[in-house]
Amino acid sequence: MTQAAAAAKPPVAPGPAKRRSQGGGGGLFALTPTSGIGLGICLLWFTILVMLPLAAVTVASVEGGLGSFWNTLTDAQTFAALRLTVLEAAGVTVINAVVGTVIAWVLVRDQFWGKRIIDVVIDIPFALPTIVAGLVLLSLYGPQSPVGINIVNTRTGIFMALLFVTLPFVVRTVQPVLLELEGDVEEAAASLGASRATTFRRVILPSLVPAIAAGSSLGFARAISEFGSLVLISGNTPFKTEVASLKILKFLEGDNQAGAAAVAVLLLLVAVVVIVALDLISRRAARRA
């Protein structure tokens, strides 16, 4: 081949293997130096803030042995507090999944006077310290209630407090999904004769399930660990209105750190199981959608 022909021949792009080798090793887990530093910082931060404290609590929960750990959790008073906490949190999660979706739907799809005010008010439970939330509920539904309703030291009061502090989770996770849903699909379903209920059930709801599940898991995790809003409302009566977070406080006040850690570890396990279960449900719903 002459030098002129060789010069006229177009350059050949390097193959995939060559391009990967030029990028520094390539492969699925290849990282640039900047990405590697970023990943290292993330892992270090996550370890310091999450993994090490969780490991410390887990170790503290079994300081007296597995027998002591089991005896703490199966104690009648402790078990009653755990059962009340989980059941109340589960009930609140179900209510939030339904009502939170309805609120998000109204805020996205409907236009009315005061809509922006309601949209701002929904975030108040996020902004308020939880002890202030308890004081707000106590002022309205306490012994000196202006509406004549006293829910202090009752399970209804616990339920109301948990509803208050977990209200925004489902609303704020469902709203962006509703905003991104295209109306063409709903119009197509309507043109084919589908009723509004059928369109919602077969077209809209499958797209909302992942967001509802995500908000519900966050709300459940917040509910089983709630403390501040329950201090003034629950009354902390054993076997009646004592919740797990207040039981942990009693253990700490009694210098029983292992007992407090045992209850905390169980709450952590329950939260993880629920979050994973809801995540699996949302993934299955997303695949079907």
C-alpha positions as CSV (number, residue, x, y, z in Angstrom):
1,M,0.0,0.0,0.0
2,T,1.4,3.4,-1.0
3,Q,1.9,6.1,1.5
4,A,-0.8,8.2,-0.2
5,A,-3.3,5.3,0.2
6,A,-2.4,4.8,3.8
7,A,-2.9,8.5,4.5
8,A,-6.3,8.5,2.8
9,K,-7.5,5.5,4.7
10,P,-9.9,6.6,7.5
11,P,-8.8,5.9,11.0
12,V,-10.4,2.9,12.7
13,A,-12.1,3.6,16.1
14,P,-10.6,1.6,18.9
15,G,-12.6,-1.4,19.9
16,P,-14.5,-1.8,23.2
17,A,-11.7,-3.6,24.9
18,K,-9.2,-0.9,23.8
19,R,-11.5,1.9,24.9
20,R,-11.9,0.3,28.3
21,S,-8.1,-0.2,28.6
22,Q,-7.6,3.5,27.8
23,G,-10.1,4.5,30.5
24,G,-8.1,2.9,33.2
25,G,-8.9,-0.8,33.4
26,G,-12.7,-0.6,32.6
27,G,-15.1,-3.3,33.7
28,L,-18.3,-3.1,35.6
29,F,-16.7,-1.6,38.8
30,A,-14.2,0.7,37.1
31,L,-14.1,4.1,38.8
32,T,-12.3,7.3,37.9
33,P,-10.1,8.8,40.6
34,T,-12.7,11.4,41.4
35,S,-15.5,8.8,41.6
36,G,-13.4,6.6,43.8
37,I,-12.8,9.5,46.2
38,G,-16.5,10.3,46.3
39,L,-17.4,6.7,46.9
40,G,-14.9,6.4,49.7
41,I,-16.3,9.6,51.4
42,C,-19.8,8.2,51.1
43,L,-18.9,4.9,52.6
44,L,-16.9,6.5,55.4
45,W,-19.7,8.9,56.2
46,F,-22.3,6.1,56.1
47,T,-20.1,3.9,58.4
48,I,-19.6,6.6,61.0
49,L,-23.2,7.8,61.1
50,V,-25.1,4.5,60.6
51,M,-23.1,1.3,60.7
52,L,-21.0,1.9,63.8
53,P,-23.9,3.2,66.0
54,L,-26.0,0.2,64.9
55,A,-23.2,-2.2,65.7
56,A,-22.7,-0.6,69.1
57,V,-26.4,-0.9,70.0
58,T,-26.5,-4.5,68.8
59,V,-23.5,-5.4,70.9
60,A,-25.0,-3.6,73.9
61,S,-28.2,-5.5,73.6
62,V,-26.5,-8.9,74.2
63,E,-24.1,-7.8,76.9
64,G,-25.9,-10.0,79.4
65,G,-26.1,-12.9,76.9
66,L,-28.8,-14.1,74.5
67,G,-30.8,-15.3,77.5
68,S,-31.0,-11.8,79.0
69,F,-31.9,-10.4,75.6
70,W,-34.7,-12.9,75.1
71,N,-36.0,-12.4,78.7
72,T,-36.2,-8.6,78.2
73,L,-38.3,-8.9,75.0
74,T,-40.6,-11.6,76.4
75,D,-41.2,-9.7,79.6
76,A,-45.0,-9.1,79.9
77,Q,-44.7,-5.3,80.2
78,T,-42.1,-4.9,77.5
79,F,-44.0,-7.2,75.1
80,A,-47.2,-5.2,75.7
81,A,-45.4,-2.0,74.8
82,L,-43.9,-3.5,71.7
83,R,-47.2,-4.9,70.6
84,L,-49.0,-1.6,71.1
85,T,-46.3,0.2,69.2
86,V,-46.3,-2.1,66.2
87,L,-50.1,-2.3,66.0
88,E,-50.6,1.5,66.2
89,A,-47.8,2.1,63.7
90,A,-49.4,-0.5,61.3
91,G,-52.8,1.1,61.6
92,V,-51.4,4.6,61.0
93,T,-49.5,3.3,58.0
94,V,-52.7,1.9,56.4
95,I,-54.6,5.1,57.1
96,N,-51.8,7.3,55.6
97,A,-51.6,5.1,52.5
98,V,-55.2,5.8,51.7
99,V,-55.7,9.3,53.0
100,G,-52.3,10.5,51.9
101,T,-52.9,9.4,48.4
102,V,-56.3,11.1,48.3
103,I,-54.7,14.3,49.6
104,A,-52.0,14.2,47.0
105,W,-54.6,13.6,44.3
106,V,-56.6,16.6,45.4
107,L,-53.6,18.8,45.5
108,V,-52.4,17.8,42.1
109,R,-55.6,17.3,40.1
110,D,-58.0,19.9,41.6
111,Q,-57.9,23.7,41.7
112,F,-59.5,25.5,44.6
113,W,-59.0,28.6,46.8
114,G,-56.5,28.0,49.6
115,K,-54.7,25.1,47.8
116,R,-51.2,26.6,48.3
117,I,-51.9,27.2,52.0
118,I,-52.9,23.5,52.5
119,D,-49.8,22.5,50.5
120,V,-47.6,24.4,53.0
121,V,-49.5,23.3,56.1
122,I,-48.9,19.6,55.2
123,D,-45.2,20.1,55.8
124,I,-45.7,21.5,59.3
125,P,-45.2,18.1,61.0
126,F,-41.8,18.0,59.3
127,A,-40.8,21.4,60.7
128,L,-42.2,21.2,64.2
129,P,-40.1,19.5,67.0
130,T,-42.1,16.4,68.0
131,I,-42.5,17.6,71.5
132,V,-44.2,20.7,70.1
133,A,-46.6,18.5,68.2
134,G,-47.5,16.7,71.4
135,L,-48.1,20.1,73.1
136,V,-50.4,21.2,70.1
137,L,-52.4,18.0,70.5
138,L,-52.5,18.4,74.2
139,S,-53.9,21.9,73.9
140,L,-56.7,20.8,71.6
141,Y,-57.5,17.3,72.9
142,G,-56.3,17.5,76.5
143,P,-58.1,17.8,79.9
144,Q,-58.8,21.5,79.1
145,S,-59.8,20.9,75.5
146,P,-61.8,23.8,74.0
147,V,-63.8,21.2,72.0
148,G,-64.5,19.0,75.0
149,I,-62.5,16.0,73.8
150,N,-59.8,14.4,76.1
151,I,-57.7,11.7,74.5
152,V,-54.7,11.9,76.9
153,N,-53.6,8.6,78.3
154,T,-55.6,6.7,75.7
155,R,-54.7,4.6,72.6
156,T,-56.7,7.1,70.6
157,G,-54.4,9.8,71.6
158,I,-51.4,7.7,70.6
159,F,-53.0,7.0,67.2
160,M,-53.7,10.7,66.7
161,A,-50.2,11.8,67.6
162,L,-48.7,9.2,65.2
163,L,-51.1,10.3,62.4
164,F,-50.0,13.9,63.0
165,V,-46.2,13.3,62.7
166,T,-46.5,10.9,59.7
167,L,-49.0,12.8,57.6
168,P,-46.6,14.3,55.0
169,F,-44.7,11.1,54.0
170,V,-47.2,9.5,51.6
171,V,-48.4,12.9,50.3
172,R,-44.9,14.0,49.4
173,T,-43.9,10.8,47.7
174,V,-47.1,10.5,45.7
175,Q,-47.4,14.1,44.5
176,P,-44.3,14.0,42.1
177,V,-45.6,10.8,40.5
178,L,-49.0,12.3,39.9
179,L,-47.4,15.4,38.4
180,E,-45.4,13.3,35.9
181,L,-48.3,11.0,34.9
182,E,-49.3,11.8,31.3
183,G,-53.0,12.4,30.7
184,D,-52.9,10.8,27.3
185,V,-53.1,7.3,28.8
186,E,-56.1,8.2,30.8
187,E,-57.8,9.7,27.8
188,A,-57.1,6.6,25.8
189,A,-58.6,4.4,28.5
190,A,-61.7,6.7,28.6
191,S,-62.0,6.6,24.8
192,L,-62.1,2.8,25.0
193,G,-65.0,2.9,27.3
194,A,-63.2,2.5,30.7
195,S,-65.0,4.1,33.6
196,R,-63.1,6.5,35.9
197,A,-62.9,3.7,38.6
198,T,-61.5,1.2,36.1
199,T,-59.0,3.8,34.7
200,F,-57.8,4.6,38.2
201,R,-57.5,0.9,39.2
202,R,-55.9,-0.4,36.0
203,V,-53.9,2.6,34.7
204,I,-53.1,5.1,37.5
205,L,-52.9,3.0,40.7
206,P,-50.1,0.7,39.4
207,S,-48.0,3.7,38.7
208,L,-48.6,5.1,42.2
209,V,-48.0,1.9,44.2
210,P,-44.2,2.3,44.3
211,A,-44.5,5.8,45.7
212,I,-47.3,4.8,48.1
213,A,-45.1,1.9,49.4
214,A,-42.1,4.2,49.8
215,G,-44.0,6.8,51.7
216,S,-45.7,4.2,53.8
217,S,-42.4,2.5,54.8
218,L,-41.0,5.9,55.8
219,G,-44.1,6.6,57.8
220,F,-44.0,3.3,59.6
221,A,-40.4,3.6,60.5
222,R,-41.1,7.1,61.9
223,A,-44.2,5.8,63.8
224,I,-42.6,2.9,65.7
225,S,-39.7,5.1,66.8
226,E,-41.8,8.2,67.7
227,F,-41.0,9.7,71.1
228,G,-41.5,13.4,71.5
229,S,-45.2,13.7,70.6
230,L,-46.1,10.7,72.8
231,V,-44.5,12.0,76.0
232,L,-47.4,14.3,76.8
233,I,-50.2,12.3,75.1
234,S,-49.7,8.7,75.9
235,G,-49.6,8.9,79.7
236,N,-47.1,6.0,79.7
237,T,-49.3,3.6,81.6
238,P,-47.9,0.0,81.6
239,F,-50.0,-2.5,79.7
240,K,-52.3,0.3,78.5
241,T,-50.6,3.2,76.8
242,E,-46.9,2.5,77.3
243,V,-45.1,2.5,73.9
244,A,-41.7,1.1,73.0
245,S,-39.8,4.4,72.9
246,L,-41.0,5.4,76.4
247,K,-40.1,1.9,77.6
248,I,-36.6,2.5,76.3
249,L,-36.5,5.7,78.4
250,K,-37.6,3.7,81.5
251,F,-34.8,1.2,80.9
252,L,-32.2,4.0,80.6
253,E,-33.5,5.8,83.7
254,G,-33.2,2.4,85.6
255,D,-29.6,2.1,84.4
256,N,-30.5,-0.9,82.2
257,Q,-28.8,-0.1,79.0
258,A,-28.9,-3.7,77.8
259,G,-32.6,-3.8,78.1
260,A,-33.0,-0.4,76.2
261,A,-30.7,-1.7,73.5
262,A,-32.6,-4.9,73.2
263,V,-35.9,-3.1,72.5
264,A,-34.1,-0.7,70.1
265,V,-32.7,-3.6,68.1
266,L,-36.1,-5.3,67.9
267,L,-37.7,-2.1,66.6
268,L,-34.9,-1.8,64.1
269,L,-35.5,-5.3,62.8
270,V,-39.2,-4.7,62.5
271,A,-38.6,-1.5,60.6
272,V,-36.2,-3.3,58.2
273,V,-38.6,-6.1,57.6
274,V,-41.5,-3.8,56.8
275,I,-39.3,-1.6,54.5
276,V,-38.0,-4.6,52.6
277,A,-41.5,-6.1,52.3
278,L,-43.0,-2.8,51.0
279,D,-40.0,-2.4,48.6
280,L,-40.7,-5.8,47.1
281,I,-44.3,-4.9,46.7
282,S,-43.5,-1.7,45.0
283,R,-41.0,-3.4,42.6
284,R,-43.6,-6.0,41.6
285,A,-46.2,-3.4,41.0
286,A,-43.7,-1.3,39.0
287,R,-42.9,-4.4,36.8
288,R,-46.6,-5.0,36.2
289,A,-47.2,-1.3,35.4
